[in-house]
Structures are given as C-alpha cells and as structure tokens.
C-alpha cells in the first residue's frame, strides 16, 4: 500500500483495523460535520461486519437496514454482532457500531435460504455504463480521493430532481481488504438523497437518518447504477427512493428517511435547525 500524489493511501480506504478496532481515515468524514463520520462509510463498515462466509454459502442477504443514532464520531469504533432469529429458512442479525461503550449506529441483516424459484425481473431501460462518458463531478466529500468514479445519465449532485448515475468504487472500506459488491452497494445506497435531491442544498439541507436496501439478488460487476429521487411533504422530513442496478438489471431497491432543515442561504425560517444538529440528535 503506497501513497498517492494527494497524500492519501493507495488504494484509498475509509478505515484501518487494529486488533478489532476500526480507525477512520480522513476520507470517512461527514460533509455536515468534520468531527463525525459520513453515512456511506458508516453503512459500509456495518455491512463489512454483517458478512459471514459460513452463512453466506447457503443464505443470501435479502434486507440490510441501518439506523444512525445521532452523530457517529470520527473516532475508534468497534462492531458487535447479535443473532435475533436463527431459523432454518431465515436468519436475522443485528450489527452494532460502538464508539467506546456507546452504540452509535446499528444494522439489521435479514438472510433468506437460497433455493431455485421463478425469475421475475424489474423492467428497466437504463443505458449501459460503457455507452456513457465518465465525468468528474462527484462531490469531493463522496469522491473517496478519486476512487469513486461516475458516469452520469440524468441529473446528479448539485442538480435538483431525479438523478441517474453509474458509480464505481475502486477503493477499500478497510485497508488491505478487497470490498465485496454487497458492501459497495451499502455505500451507494447512502448517495440517493444527494444524487436525487429535491431542493438546492444551500436553501434546504437534507441529511439522511437511515438507510434500507431490499435486495432481489447480490450485484455483479464493477459498475452500479443509482436511480434516485427525493420527496418532501412540508413537515420537516422526506423520503429518498433509490433503485440500484448493475449491467444485468435491477438488483435492489433502497429507501432513506431525510431530515429537512434550512440551508446556509435559507431565509425561510427565523429559527434554524441545521443538519449538524440533526446528526447530534
């Protein structure tokens, strides 16, 4: 592992493990608060802790859901796994992320036994990634020192409305470990509220409070498509709807609960609640 011209480790990573303790790098920092960790790296580390080769040979992850308990500090973290259901057909595990003795986030992982059943795919007409010119408009906070690459189809960061984009992650979640496609999907599931923004973030911020991914199957290949759209009802929160696909088709649906607050240029409310305050609980 070497260092690139920007001073980051190569390949870039979000965490360095030291005897079961995960030390976040600078790339894991939240764009809302530099003392916190962003949702994508939180989701990715929980997904890393959710993988179990002994189980994944016969069971497939059907649902992965993350709850974030306020601000996840940019500090050493540990993971704890608990089995909540150990059935013959389904298994449910809880992965808890601990900052010291305090739970900072958790994931519930539902596994279903593999068996042959009918295939009923989700219709889609997305262009393939090799037909799209690669661009460099990934937000710096999500670019992972250049390890996350994009091929934009529609909209995207800084544009209001539905966003459709192919994404590729060539970095590592934990230094020295090749990330699985499941863990990469867990990162990109956090991007929906940014790539499919309902408002200009300078007017109204939209930090996500949770992440849910329902998998039809595990993704394949290097490029992942995210089709995202956010909706709000004028009551302080909203939802992001995400479709995740690879070159074979749609493999998952994702959802996020969005905390809506005035942005730094907003003049709409006399009392301002910021995304940082939302993350702090």
C-alpha positions as CSV (number, residue, x, y, z in Angstrom):
1,X,0.0,0.0,0.0
2,X,1.5,3.3,-1.1
3,X,0.7,7.0,-1.1
4,X,-0.8,8.9,-4.0
5,X,0.0,12.4,-5.1
6,X,-2.7,13.8,-2.9
7,X,-1.1,12.2,0.2
8,X,-3.9,9.6,0.7
9,X,-3.1,5.9,1.0
10,X,-3.5,4.0,-2.3
11,X,-5.8,2.4,-2.7
12,X,-7.8,4.9,-0.6
13,X,-9.7,3.5,2.4
14,X,-12.3,4.6,5.0
15,X,-10.8,2.6,7.9
16,X,-7.7,1.0,9.2
17,X,-8.2,-2.0,11.5
18,X,-6.1,-2.6,14.6
19,X,-7.0,-5.7,16.6
20,X,-10.7,-5.4,16.0
21,X,-10.7,-1.6,16.4
22,X,-11.6,0.4,13.3
23,X,-9.8,3.7,12.9
24,X,-11.5,6.1,10.5
25,X,-9.4,7.9,7.9
26,X,-10.0,11.5,6.8
27,X,-12.0,10.1,3.8
28,X,-14.7,8.9,6.2
29,X,-15.5,12.4,7.5
30,X,-19.1,13.8,7.2
31,X,-19.7,16.7,4.9
32,X,-22.0,18.1,7.5
33,X,-19.6,17.9,10.5
34,X,-15.8,17.2,10.3
35,X,-15.9,15.6,13.7
36,X,-18.3,13.0,12.5
37,X,-18.4,10.1,10.0
38,X,-20.5,10.2,6.9
39,X,-23.4,7.9,6.3
40,X,-21.8,6.0,3.5
41,X,-18.7,4.9,5.5
42,X,-21.0,4.1,8.5
43,X,-23.2,1.9,6.3
44,X,-20.1,0.3,4.6
45,X,-18.5,-0.7,7.9
46,X,-21.7,-2.1,9.3
47,X,-22.1,-4.1,6.0
48,X,-18.5,-5.4,6.4
49,X,-19.4,-6.6,9.9
50,X,-22.6,-8.2,8.5
51,X,-20.7,-10.6,6.1
52,X,-20.4,-14.1,7.3
53,X,-18.8,-16.7,4.9
54,X,-20.2,-19.6,6.9
55,X,-23.8,-18.3,6.5
56,X,-23.5,-16.7,3.1
57,X,-22.8,-20.0,1.4
58,X,-26.4,-21.1,1.9
59,X,-28.2,-17.9,2.8
60,X,-28.4,-14.6,0.8
61,X,-28.9,-11.2,2.3
62,X,-32.4,-10.0,1.4
63,X,-32.6,-6.8,3.5
64,X,-30.0,-4.5,5.1
65,X,-31.2,-1.6,7.2
66,X,-29.2,1.0,9.1
67,X,-30.2,3.3,11.9
68,X,-27.9,6.1,12.9
69,X,-28.1,7.2,16.5
70,X,-27.1,10.8,16.1
71,X,-23.6,11.9,15.3
72,X,-21.1,9.0,14.7
73,X,-17.8,10.4,16.0
74,X,-14.7,10.4,13.9
75,X,-13.0,8.2,16.5
76,X,-12.1,4.5,17.0
77,X,-15.0,2.1,16.5
78,X,-15.8,-1.5,17.2
79,X,-18.5,-3.8,16.0
80,X,-20.7,-6.3,17.9
81,X,-22.9,-9.0,16.3
82,X,-26.1,-10.5,17.8
83,X,-28.4,-13.2,16.4
84,X,-32.0,-12.2,16.8
85,X,-33.5,-15.1,14.8
86,X,-31.8,-18.4,13.9
87,X,-34.4,-20.2,11.7
88,X,-34.0,-22.8,9.1
89,X,-35.3,-20.5,6.3
90,X,-34.5,-17.1,7.6
91,X,-31.9,-15.5,9.9
92,X,-31.9,-12.0,11.4
93,X,-28.7,-10.5,12.8
94,X,-28.0,-7.1,14.4
95,X,-24.6,-5.4,14.0
96,X,-24.0,-2.6,16.5
97,X,-21.3,0.0,15.9
98,X,-19.8,1.2,19.2
99,X,-17.9,4.4,19.9
100,X,-16.4,3.5,23.3
101,X,-19.3,1.9,25.2
102,X,-21.9,4.0,23.3
103,X,-23.9,2.5,20.4
104,X,-23.5,4.9,17.5
105,X,-25.3,3.0,14.8
106,X,-26.8,-0.4,14.0
107,X,-27.8,-2.6,11.1
108,X,-30.3,-5.3,10.9
109,X,-29.5,-8.0,8.3
110,X,-32.2,-10.4,7.1
111,X,-30.9,-13.5,5.4
112,X,-33.1,-16.0,3.4
113,X,-32.1,-19.5,2.4
114,X,-31.1,-19.9,-1.2
115,X,-33.4,-22.1,-3.4
116,X,-34.5,-22.1,-7.0
117,X,-37.6,-20.1,-7.7
118,X,-39.2,-18.2,-10.7
119,X,-37.3,-15.2,-12.0
120,X,-39.5,-12.1,-12.5
121,X,-37.1,-9.2,-13.2
122,X,-37.8,-5.5,-12.8
123,X,-38.2,-3.8,-16.2
124,X,-35.6,-1.1,-17.0
125,X,-34.2,0.7,-19.9
126,X,-31.0,2.2,-18.4
127,X,-28.1,2.7,-20.8
128,X,-25.1,0.6,-20.1
129,X,-22.0,2.2,-18.5
130,X,-19.8,1.7,-21.5
131,X,-22.1,3.9,-23.5
132,X,-21.7,6.9,-21.1
133,X,-18.7,9.2,-20.9
134,X,-17.0,9.2,-17.5
135,X,-17.2,12.5,-15.7
136,X,-15.5,14.0,-12.6
137,X,-18.4,15.8,-11.0
138,X,-18.6,13.5,-8.0
139,X,-18.8,15.8,-4.9
140,X,-15.4,16.0,-3.1
141,X,-17.0,14.7,0.1
142,X,-18.1,11.5,-1.7
143,X,-15.2,11.0,-4.2
144,X,-13.0,9.0,-1.9
145,X,-9.9,10.7,-3.2
146,X,-10.8,9.7,-6.7
147,X,-11.6,6.1,-6.0
148,X,-15.3,6.6,-6.7
149,X,-15.9,7.2,-10.4
150,X,-19.1,8.4,-12.1
151,X,-20.9,8.2,-15.4
152,X,-23.9,10.5,-15.2
153,X,-27.1,9.7,-17.1
154,X,-29.5,12.2,-15.7
155,X,-29.3,15.0,-13.1
156,X,-26.9,14.3,-10.2
157,X,-25.2,16.2,-7.4
158,X,-25.9,20.0,-7.5
159,X,-29.0,19.5,-9.7
160,X,-32.5,19.4,-8.3
161,X,-34.7,16.5,-9.3
162,X,-34.3,12.8,-10.2
163,X,-30.7,11.6,-10.6
164,X,-29.5,8.6,-12.5
165,X,-25.8,7.7,-12.5
166,X,-23.4,4.8,-12.9
167,X,-21.0,4.6,-10.0
168,X,-17.8,2.6,-9.4
169,X,-15.8,2.3,-6.2
170,X,-12.1,1.2,-6.6
171,X,-11.0,1.9,-3.0
172,X,-11.2,-0.2,0.1
173,X,-13.5,0.1,3.1
174,X,-11.0,-1.5,5.4
175,X,-7.3,-1.1,4.4
176,X,-5.9,-4.3,3.0
177,X,-9.3,-6.0,2.3
178,X,-11.0,-6.2,-1.1
179,X,-14.6,-4.9,-0.6
180,X,-17.4,-7.1,-1.7
181,X,-20.1,-5.9,-4.0
182,X,-22.6,-6.1,-1.1
183,X,-20.5,-3.6,0.9
184,X,-20.2,-1.3,-2.2
185,X,-23.9,-1.4,-2.6
186,X,-24.2,-0.3,1.1
187,X,-22.1,2.7,0.3
188,X,-24.0,3.8,-2.8
189,X,-27.4,3.3,-1.0
190,X,-26.4,6.4,1.1
191,X,-26.0,8.5,-2.1
192,X,-29.6,8.7,-3.0
193,X,-30.6,11.9,-1.2
194,X,-27.6,13.7,-2.8
195,X,-27.9,12.3,-6.3
196,X,-31.7,12.7,-6.4
197,X,-32.0,16.0,-4.4
198,X,-35.5,17.6,-4.1
199,X,-34.0,21.1,-3.3
200,X,-30.9,23.2,-3.6
201,X,-28.8,22.2,-0.5
202,X,-27.9,25.8,0.0
203,X,-31.6,26.6,0.6
204,X,-32.7,23.4,2.3
205,X,-30.3,20.7,3.6
206,X,-31.4,17.0,3.5
207,X,-29.2,14.8,5.7
208,X,-30.4,11.1,5.8
209,X,-31.3,9.5,9.1
210,X,-31.3,5.9,8.0
211,X,-30.7,3.5,5.1
212,X,-32.7,0.5,3.9
213,X,-31.8,-1.8,1.0
214,X,-34.0,-4.6,-0.1
215,X,-32.0,-7.0,-2.3
216,X,-33.5,-9.1,-5.2
217,X,-30.0,-10.6,-5.6
218,X,-26.4,-9.7,-5.0
219,X,-24.9,-7.2,-7.5
220,X,-22.3,-8.3,-10.1
221,X,-19.6,-6.4,-11.9
222,X,-17.8,-3.1,-11.1
223,X,-20.4,-0.5,-12.2
224,X,-23.5,0.2,-10.1
225,X,-26.4,2.3,-11.3
226,X,-28.2,4.6,-8.9
227,X,-31.6,6.0,-9.8
228,X,-32.7,8.3,-7.0
229,X,-35.5,10.7,-6.3
230,X,-36.4,12.6,-3.1
231,X,-39.8,13.8,-2.0
232,X,-41.0,16.1,0.8
233,X,-44.4,16.9,2.3
234,X,-43.5,20.2,4.0
235,X,-43.4,18.8,7.5
236,X,-39.7,18.6,8.3
237,X,-38.8,15.3,6.8
238,X,-38.8,13.5,3.5
239,X,-38.0,10.2,1.8
240,X,-35.5,9.2,-0.9
241,X,-36.4,6.4,-3.2
242,X,-33.5,4.6,-4.8
243,X,-33.2,1.9,-7.4
244,X,-29.9,0.0,-7.7
245,X,-28.9,-1.8,-10.8
246,X,-25.9,-3.4,-12.4
247,X,-25.3,-4.4,-16.1
248,X,-27.7,-7.4,-15.7
249,X,-30.5,-5.3,-14.4
250,X,-32.1,-4.0,-11.2
251,X,-30.8,-5.9,-8.1
252,X,-32.2,-3.8,-5.2
253,X,-34.5,-1.1,-4.0
254,X,-33.4,1.4,-1.4
255,X,-35.0,4.0,0.9
256,X,-33.8,6.8,3.2
257,X,-35.6,9.0,5.7
258,X,-34.4,12.5,5.2
259,X,-34.2,15.3,7.8
260,X,-35.0,18.6,6.1
261,X,-33.6,21.8,7.6
262,X,-32.8,25.3,6.3
263,X,-29.5,25.6,4.4
264,X,-26.9,28.2,4.9
265,X,-28.6,30.5,2.4
266,X,-32.2,29.9,3.5
267,X,-34.3,32.9,4.6
268,X,-37.4,30.8,5.1
269,X,-37.3,30.2,8.9
270,X,-36.4,32.6,11.8
271,X,-35.1,29.6,13.9
272,X,-32.6,27.5,12.0
273,X,-32.1,23.8,12.7
274,X,-29.1,22.5,10.9
275,X,-28.1,19.1,9.6
276,X,-25.3,19.0,12.2
277,X,-27.9,19.5,15.0
278,X,-30.0,16.7,13.4
279,X,-27.0,14.3,13.5
280,X,-26.3,15.3,17.1
281,X,-29.8,14.0,17.9
